Amino acid sequence: MKRVINLCIFLLIVLSLSAQNQKVHVLLKNGSRISGTLIESDSENKIRVESKDYSWMIPQTDIDTVLTTKRIPNKNSVETPWFFKAEYGVLKGSSENEEESISFFHGLFNYHLDNNIYGGGGLGVEYYQQRTYIPTFANLELRFRDTKYTPYFFIKTGYLIPADKQKSSSVYDEYESRNLHPKYLKASGGVLLSSGIGIARMFGPNFGMSFSAAYRYHETNYSGKEEYELEQRYNRLALSLGIIFK
């Protein structure tokens, strides 16, 4: 009975793959491996696999595993435990300030911690109120599965570091700080927090792309004369496109 159930499950998998003419890697019990396109077979006990030059009819009893991805176990290979991602994106939404749309660039370095969990950090370049900021942050990424199309959840937390010094201008001396544009005030940065979901697509073992959507909160703080302080808070939708290198 167990053999019949296993055969039924196997046939369901084969029929599902056959309908798509999917590229497969068949690992045989004798240690051999056959790669090609799975073609529907007339036999209930065999599958047909075709490559560019050959065609095989493989008995079900000789098959150990059928892999449907490009990831093939290899005892002599070691998977790279880290990856680098370069992201370009935009921040959209109401922020109760003058900035309607903001672009950003981030570089992230992540290391494989455990199972589908990656952790690391990064930095980048962003612009607010005609000032340049360098975001530095820690990053945690949880992958829901590890396939060609990999959905993931991530959290970033860090701080925006101002890269520009306070502008030296007679305007600062002539007007009250509350009437000045933030570019004339002293910037002290602010906290950053972002969380969202994304999907990664690997085109090979060392190169891929990703797309993500996230909620982004951060602050920028300024100070002026007579202990004047200005705090701006941004609540935005962050959309980004990334390039992955391993």
URZI-V991911 format. One record per run of one state. SS is the DSSP state (H for helix, E for strand, C for the rest). FROM is the first residue (numbers start at 1). LEN is the number of residues. Records with the same first field share a line. If there is no record, write none. Layout:
# URZI-V991911
SS=FROM-LEN ; FROM-LEN
This chain:
# URZI-V991911
C=1-1 ; 19-4 ; 29-4 ; 40-6 ; 51-4 ; 68-14 ; 93-8 ; 115-2 ; 129-2 ; 144-5 ; 163-7 ; 175-2 ; 180-2 ; 185-1 ; 203-4 ; 224-1 ; 228-1 ; 246-1
H=2-17 ; 60-3 ; 170-5 ; 177-3 ; 182-3 ; 225-3
E=23-6 ; 33-7 ; 46-5 ; 55-5 ; 63-5 ; 82-11 ; 101-14 ; 117-12 ; 131-13 ; 149-14 ; 186-17 ; 207-17 ; 229-17
